[in-house]
Amino acid sequence: MDGLTSSGTVAAVQPQCDTLAANILETAKTRGWKIAAAESLTAGLLADAFVRIPGASEVFLGSAVTYDINAKASVLGVDADLLRAEGAVHPEVARQMAERTAYLYDQPQYEGHVLGLSTTGVAGPGPDGNKPAGLVYIGVSIPAGALADTRKTVAVKLRLSGSREEVRHLSVLNVLRFVTQFTASKKE
């Protein structure tokens, strides 16, 4: 996907996150969407990107920080067999995290209009088994009606570089950029 960023300092990334998060919140509000997240390596940074913006509570529902592999299965409902076979750093894990969090936070009054987001990966400083530092998967689950008659969920692979904190912040930036690109031309 164009426009995704593979490196950068935390100081350079934060203002971009603020702008993108504000725009996403406004887009969600206009479309009648809510936003929920499931986070692993970002451990609340994605939620922070939204709640830093005044008025976020009109749209942002919350974030489940499921850092532990077992929590991904028990809290979110990610396939336990998949987690045992592939580990947490896998595109299908990111996809399931995004989709499951959308369902987890949905309420009857939201009518399925919850945008689910997820992050999972290796922040570093070193690899996790055979998975290198900077390997990240982000997931986005778009509500039905936005792209098609059914919910659309995708995962994107990122190869990021930098310190542990830079990888974590870049993961958030890339989720926000991807959501912006993915929803920019999609009208309900």
C-alpha positions as CSV (number, residue, x, y, z in Angstrom):
1,M,0.0,0.0,0.0
2,D,1.4,3.4,-0.9
3,G,2.3,5.9,1.8
4,L,3.3,3.5,4.5
5,T,6.4,4.4,6.5
6,S,9.2,2.0,7.4
7,S,11.4,4.3,9.6
8,G,11.3,7.5,11.6
9,T,11.8,9.0,15.0
10,V,9.1,9.1,17.6
11,A,9.2,12.9,17.6
12,A,8.7,13.0,13.8
13,V,5.9,10.4,13.9
14,Q,3.7,11.8,16.7
15,P,2.4,15.0,14.8
16,Q,1.5,12.8,11.8
17,C,-0.4,10.4,14.1
18,D,-2.3,13.3,15.7
19,T,-3.4,14.6,12.3
20,L,-4.4,11.2,10.9
21,A,-6.2,10.2,14.1
22,A,-8.2,13.4,14.1
23,N,-9.2,12.9,10.5
24,I,-10.2,9.2,11.1
25,L,-12.3,10.2,14.0
26,E,-14.1,12.8,11.9
27,T,-14.6,10.3,9.1
28,A,-16.0,7.7,11.5
29,K,-18.3,10.2,13.1
30,T,-19.6,11.3,9.7
31,R,-20.2,7.7,8.6
32,G,-21.8,6.7,11.9
33,W,-18.9,4.3,12.8
34,K,-17.3,3.5,16.1
35,I,-13.6,2.5,16.4
36,A,-12.1,-0.3,18.6
37,A,-8.6,-1.8,18.6
38,A,-6.8,-4.9,19.7
39,E,-3.1,-4.3,20.4
40,S,-0.1,-6.4,21.0
41,L,3.3,-4.8,20.4
42,T,1.8,-1.3,20.6
43,A,0.3,-2.0,24.0
44,G,-2.1,1.0,24.1
45,L,-0.3,3.4,21.8
46,L,-3.0,3.0,19.1
47,A,-5.7,3.8,21.7
48,D,-3.6,6.8,22.8
49,A,-3.4,8.1,19.2
50,F,-7.2,8.5,19.3
51,V,-7.8,9.6,22.9
52,R,-5.2,12.4,22.5
53,I,-7.8,14.1,20.2
54,P,-10.5,16.1,22.0
55,G,-14.0,14.6,21.3
56,A,-12.6,11.0,20.7
57,S,-15.1,9.6,23.1
58,E,-17.9,10.2,20.5
59,V,-16.3,7.5,18.3
60,F,-13.5,5.6,20.0
61,L,-14.8,2.7,22.2
62,G,-11.6,1.2,23.5
63,S,-8.6,-1.1,23.0
64,A,-7.9,-4.6,24.2
65,V,-4.2,-4.9,25.0
66,T,-3.6,-8.6,24.4
67,Y,0.2,-8.8,24.6
68,D,0.2,-12.5,25.7
69,I,-0.5,-15.1,23.1
70,N,-3.1,-16.8,25.4
71,A,-4.9,-13.6,25.9
72,K,-5.3,-13.3,22.1
73,A,-7.2,-16.6,22.2
74,S,-9.1,-16.2,25.4
75,V,-10.0,-12.5,25.3
76,L,-10.3,-11.9,21.6
77,G,-11.2,-15.4,20.3
78,V,-8.2,-15.7,17.9
79,D,-7.9,-19.3,16.8
80,A,-5.7,-21.0,19.4
81,D,-4.5,-23.6,17.0
82,L,-3.3,-20.9,14.6
83,L,-1.5,-19.2,17.5
84,R,0.2,-22.5,18.6
85,A,1.2,-23.2,15.0
86,E,2.3,-19.8,13.8
87,G,2.8,-17.6,16.8
88,A,1.3,-14.2,17.3
89,V,3.2,-12.5,14.5
90,H,1.2,-13.7,11.5
91,P,-1.2,-12.0,9.0
92,E,-4.1,-14.2,9.9
93,V,-3.6,-13.4,13.6
94,A,-3.7,-9.6,12.8
95,R,-6.8,-10.2,10.6
96,Q,-8.6,-12.1,13.3
97,M,-7.6,-9.6,16.0
98,A,-9.1,-6.8,14.0
99,E,-12.3,-8.6,13.2
100,R,-12.8,-10.1,16.6
101,T,-12.3,-6.7,18.3
102,A,-15.0,-5.2,16.1
103,Y,-17.4,-7.8,17.3
104,L,-16.2,-7.6,20.9
105,Y,-17.0,-3.9,21.2
106,D,-20.1,-3.9,19.1
107,Q,-23.4,-3.1,20.8
108,P,-27.0,-3.3,19.3
109,Q,-27.1,0.5,18.9
110,Y,-23.9,0.4,16.8
111,E,-25.6,-2.0,14.3
112,G,-22.3,-3.6,13.3
113,H,-20.7,-0.3,12.4
114,V,-17.5,-0.8,14.4
115,L,-14.2,-0.3,12.6
116,G,-11.8,-2.9,14.1
117,L,-8.0,-2.3,14.2
118,S,-5.1,-4.5,15.3
119,T,-1.3,-4.6,15.7
120,T,0.9,-7.6,16.3
121,G,4.6,-8.0,15.7
122,V,8.2,-7.9,16.9
123,A,9.2,-4.5,18.3
124,G,12.7,-5.7,19.1
125,P,15.4,-5.0,20.0
126,G,16.1,-8.5,18.8
127,P,14.2,-11.2,16.8
128,D,11.5,-13.4,18.2
129,G,12.5,-16.9,17.1
130,N,12.7,-16.7,13.3
131,K,10.8,-13.5,13.1
132,P,13.0,-10.4,12.9
133,A,12.6,-7.2,14.9
134,G,10.5,-4.8,12.9
135,L,8.2,-7.5,11.4
136,V,4.7,-6.2,12.1
137,Y,1.2,-7.1,10.9
138,I,-1.7,-4.6,11.1
139,G,-5.3,-5.5,10.7
140,V,-8.3,-3.5,9.6
141,S,-11.9,-4.6,9.7
142,I,-14.2,-2.3,7.8
143,P,-18.0,-2.4,8.6
144,A,-20.5,-3.8,6.2
145,G,-21.9,-1.3,3.8
146,A,-18.6,0.7,3.5
147,L,-17.0,-1.6,0.8
148,A,-19.5,-4.4,0.3
149,D,-22.6,-6.0,1.8
150,T,-20.4,-7.8,4.3
151,R,-17.6,-6.8,6.6
152,K,-14.2,-6.6,4.9
153,T,-11.1,-7.5,6.9
154,V,-7.5,-7.3,5.7
155,A,-4.0,-7.6,7.1
156,V,-0.9,-5.8,6.0
157,K,2.7,-6.8,6.5
158,L,5.2,-4.1,7.5
159,R,9.0,-4.2,7.7
160,L,10.0,-1.4,10.1
161,S,13.3,-0.3,11.3
162,G,14.5,1.6,14.3
163,S,14.5,1.3,18.1
164,R,11.9,-0.6,20.0
165,E,9.9,2.6,20.6
166,E,10.3,3.7,17.0
167,V,8.9,0.4,15.7
168,R,6.0,0.7,18.1
169,H,5.2,4.2,17.1
170,L,5.7,3.5,13.4
171,S,3.2,0.6,13.7
172,V,0.6,3.1,15.0
173,L,1.4,5.6,12.2
174,N,1.0,2.9,9.6
175,V,-2.3,1.7,11.0
176,L,-3.6,5.3,10.8
177,R,-2.2,5.8,7.3
178,F,-3.7,2.5,6.0
179,V,-7.1,3.3,7.5
180,T,-7.0,6.7,5.9
181,Q,-6.1,5.3,2.5
182,F,-8.4,2.3,2.7
183,T,-11.4,4.4,3.6
184,A,-10.6,7.7,1.7
185,S,-12.4,6.7,-1.6
186,K,-14.9,4.4,0.0
187,K,-18.3,6.1,0.5
188,E,-21.3,4.6,2.2
